[in-house]
């Protein structure tokens, strides 16, 4: 081999090694062909499904931590939609929803493309914790930055590799901090297409929640993407009803988008949707032990008793009365409360 050829071979080998080891926390910026469906470094052929991983960062041990992804390229043309769960690492109901949905999807019978990310915050998931190792909330750092904190870099990676490929998104969550939520959709209901999909999802309750700065939903809407946020159940627990409603809801959205036809029994029973004008947390007037008297989905009137407070060895001394007429959509599962803690969440119905 001549010196010139040896030099070229060495350069090619170094380039290949660099491709395999360079930290991909920043966007790759690869220009994708219009007919090509590429997620991360994987090209997904039409009519097929691919299981892949997008490396996030190295652990202190030197090994990689990656985001698991399933990409489906339907046999026919159609829109592109992503599913994500566990933006907060301890919110696992959505992970199970995605697992059940994927079992029902046949790429040869899909129109369009689906990118499923069952665990986004892999750091928190491993630690069974809401936050990232830097104690930041990932869902307050979108759209992120490739040179920011770990949370900001992970948000940036997700936006570039997943969100940038899609026109629609379904973001799956649960309650936090010992709280459980009634299955509900939060979305920009003033947008006709987003409202259509929220109604198609068919959760018991939906409302136009305000945009939270730094949230995935806010960043996606700013890009013109139609996104639904599904809230149901509690952290670190599989809630059968929450998972079932979520699974049916995702399948019904795919049907509404013309991406997949619902099969017999997948639609579920038709139910009315409670549309809220606003929601309010009722807070503990005193510290003590809270004895809840209401359930999720229960309608309450103004002045109705929602529960009582007592000391551990004493009688019930104080009642929590609702200041609103509406629907119970969440509550704390921890009966040990401090004065000012949020204990029952009530949604007020939309009047017009």
N, C-alpha and C positions, 0 to 999 in steps of 0.2 A: 504493500500500500504506500502511495506517495505521501510526502509530508502534507501536501494540500488536502488530499482525501482524508487523511487521518484527522486533520484539524476540523474538517466538516463533520465527520462522524462524531467526534468529541462534542462539538457544538450541539448536534441533534440530540445526543444522549443527555446532555445537561438540560436542554429545553424540555425533554420528556420528564425528567426527574423534577424539574421546577413545577410543571403542571400538576404533578401528583402531590407535592408537599406545600405549595403556597397556600397560606391561610385564606379561605374564600369568604371571610366575614363581609368583605365589600362586594358589591355587584361585579359580576364578570364582564358585563357590557357586551356580550357576544351578539352580533347582529343576526337575527333569526329570519330564515326564509318565510315568506307568507304561508306556504303550504306545510311548513315544518312545525311540529309540536315538540319543543325542547324545554325540559324542566331541569334546572341545574346543568349537568353535563350529559344528560341522557336524552336522546331523541326517541320519542314514542311513536311507533308506526300506527297508521290508521287501523282501527279495529282491534287494537291490543291494549294490554294493561301492563304497567311497569312499576315495580317496587324499587325505590331508590332512596338514597340518603343525601342530604345537603350538609356538608361539614360546616360547623359554626365556629369552633375555636378549639384550641388544644387545652386539655386539663393540665394542672400542675405536674401530673405524672408524665406528660408528653404525649399522651394518647388523644385521639380526636373525639369530640362530642358532636353528634350529627342529628339533624332533624329528619325523622322518618316521613316519607312521602309516598303516596300511591297516585300515579297519574294514569288516567284513562283517556284514550283517543278513540272517540266513537267512529263507527263505520261510515256515518253520514255527517255532513256539515251541520254546524249549529253553534250556539254561544259557548263561551268558556266560563265555568263557575268553579270557585274554590270552596272547600269546607275546611274549617279549622276548629280545633279545641285545645284546651289547656294552655291558653295564653297565660293564665294563672295556673301554676303547676299542680295545685291540689284540686282543680275543678275537672273531674274525670267523667262526668256523665256524658259530655259531648264526645269524648273518646269512644265510648261504647256506642253512641249513636252512629258515629262514622263507621265503626267496625260492622255494625248490623247493616248499614246502607251498602257498604262495599260488597257484602255477601250476596246482595240482590242485583248487582250491576253486571251485565254482560256487555263488554265493549262492542260486540257485533250488533247489539240492539240499541246502542246509544247514538244520539245525534249531538255532536259537539264534543266538548272536552271537559273533564273534571279533574281538579287537583285536590286531593284529600290530604290534610295534614292533621293527624289525630293528636299529636303532641307538639306544640310550638315551643313552649318554655321547658325544654328538656332538662335544664338545670334544676328548676323548681320541682319538676315531676320526680326526678330521682330522689330529691330530698323530702318529697311529700309536703312541699311548702308553696305558698302563693307567689313568693318573690324570687328574684334572681339572687345569686351569691352577693351582689353588691347592694342588696336590700332595696333595689328599685323595683317598681311595678312596671312590667313590660307594657301594659296597656295604658301607660301615660307617657310613652316615649316615641310614638309614631308621628311622622314618617321616619324618624331616626336619622342617624348620620354614620357614615363609615369610619369616622374618626372620633366618635364620642365614647360614652360609657359602654359597658357591656350591653346594657338594656337598649341603648340607642343603636348600637351596631347590629344587634339581633333584629330590632324593628326594621332597620334599613335593609337588611338581607331579606327579610320576609316580604317587604314591599317590592323589592326588585325582582326576586325570583318567583314569587307567587302572585301577588296582587297585580303587578304590571301586566300579567298575561291574561287577566280576566275582565269580564264585564259585570259579573255578579259574584256575590259572596255571602256565605252563611257562617256567622261567627257564634260558636256555641259556648255558653257559660253556665255556671251555677251561682248560688248565693255564696257569700263569703263570711268569714269570722263567726262560725257556728250558726249561720242563718240559712234558712231554706226558702226557696222561691216557688210560687205557683208557676207552671209552664206559661211563658209569656214571650211576646215579640216586642222588641224595641226597635223603632225604625223611623225614617223620615216619611211619615204617612201623607205628607202634602205632595210628595212626588207620586204621580199616578201609577207608574210602573212598579215602584217600590210598594205602594199600597196594595196593588193587585197581587203581588207575591206574598205579602203579609197575610192577606185574606186567604190565599190559597194554602198557606202553611197550616192554618186552622188551629192555632194555639187557643186556649181558653180566654186569653186576654192579650190585647195589644195596645200600645200607646206611642205617641210621638215624644220620645225622650229627647231632651236637649243634648247637643253635642258636647262631649267632654274633651277638653283640650288634651291632645296627646293620645287619644284612643284610636284604635284601628278603625272603628266606624267613622270617626271624624276625618281621618286621613283618606279613607276610601271614598267617602262622599265628595270630598274636595276634588278627587280625580274623576268624578262623574260616574262612579260605580254604584250600582244598586246593591245595598247590603242590608241584611237582616241580622239582628243580634237576638239569639235565643237564650233565655235565662230559665233554668229549671233545676230544682233539687238543691242539694247542699254539697260542700266540699268533702272529698275522700269517702263518698258513699255512692253506690249505684242505687238510684231511685227508679223502680220499675215503671211507674207512670211517666216520669220525666223522660226516660229513655224511649218509651213506646211513642209518646206524643212527638218527641223530636225526630224519631225515625220516620214515622208517617209524614211529618211535616216536610222533611227534606225530600222524600219521594214525591210528595204532592207539588213541591216547587219545581222539581225536575219535569214533572208532567205539565205544569203550567207554562214552562219554557219550551215545551216541545222536544225535550231531550230524552225522555223515556216515558212510555205509556204505563199507567198504573195497572197492576194486576188485580184480580178478584181478591177482595178482602183487605187491600192495602189502604183504601181511602178511610176506613173507619166510619163510625157513626157521625152523622152531621150534627154539629152543635153550634149554638149561637156564640158569637165572639163578643166579649165584654171590651168595649173600647173606652179607654180612660182619658179623661181630660188632664189629670194630674195625679201624682201619687204623694203620700205623706207618711213619714215614719212617726209613730207615737212613741214617746220616750218616757223612761222610768222617772216618776216624780220623786222617788227615794231609792236608796240602796236596799238590797234585801234579796229575798227569794221570790221569783215571779212564778205565779200559778196561772198559766194560760187557759182561757175558756173558749177560744175560737179555733177554727181549722182553716186551712188553705181553701180558697174558693168560696168561703162563707160570706154571705151578704150581711152587712151590719148597718144599723141606723145610728144617727147622731145621738150621742149620750149613752149608747149601749156599753155595758161592761165587757171589756176585752180580757180582763184578768185581774188578779189581786196580788198584793205584795205582803210579805210577812218576814219576820226574823226567823232564824232556824228553829228556835224553840217556842216561838210566840204565835198567837193567832193572826189571821189575815187582818191587816190594819188599813190598807189603802187600796182603792180600786183604780184601775186604769180605764177611763171612759173614752170612747171614740169621739173625736171632735168633727168627724165627717161621716156622711152616709156613703157607703160604697162597698168594695169587695176586698177581702183579706187576701193579699198577694204575697205575703212573706212574714216571717217572724224569727226570733232568735230561738235556737234549741237549747241554749245554755240558761238555766233558770237563775243562775247567780249573776245579779246585775248591780251596777253602780248607778247612782243618780245621774240621769242624762243619757243613759244607754238607749239605743234604738231597740225596741222590743216587738212591735207589731207594725207592719206596713199595709196601709190601706189605699186603694185606688179609687178615685172619684170618677163617676161615669161622665162621658162626653155628652153634652146636652143638645148639641146641634150638629 
